[in-house]
């Protein structure tokens, strides 16, 4: 399996989702309807998929 680097936009979107998840997990952002854990999981999965799928 050959990995490719993610596009800059995909990287920053996953970082932003990860930061939102981190803040939600510690109770800073209480208005989000989703758990902080799941936001962090989504950010990690997006970043991992962008390494596997070329052009993402």
N, C-alpha and C positions, 0 to 999 in steps of 0.2 A: 504494500500500500504506500503510495507516494503522497506526502502531505504538501500542501501549498499554503503560503501565508495568507491570512485573511485580508480582505480589503480594509482600508482605513475606516470607512463608514461602519462596516460590520463590527470592527474592533471597538470603536467608540460607543456604538449602540449597546454592545454587551457590557462595556464598562459602566455606562449610565444605568442600565438595568441592575447591574450588580451593586452599585452605590445606593440605588433606591431600595434594593432588598436588604442591604446592610443597615440602612437607616430605619427601615420598617421593622427589622428584627429587634432592634434595640428600643423601639417605641418612640422614635423621633417623628416618624410619619405614621400617624394613626388613621388617616383618612383613606388609605389604600385598602381596597376590598380583598386583597390577596395577601397571604402570609409572606413574610420576609424570606423564609426558607425557600418557598417556591420561586420567588423572584431571583434569588441567587442561583437556584437550580436551572432556571430558564436561561439566565445569562451564561452559565457554564456550558449548557448544551448548545446554545447558539454559537459560542466561541469554538467548541469542539467540532460542530458541523461545518463551520467555515474553514477549518483546517482540512477536512476530508473532502468537501465538495469544492471543486475548483470554480472560481468566479463568484463565490458567495461573500 
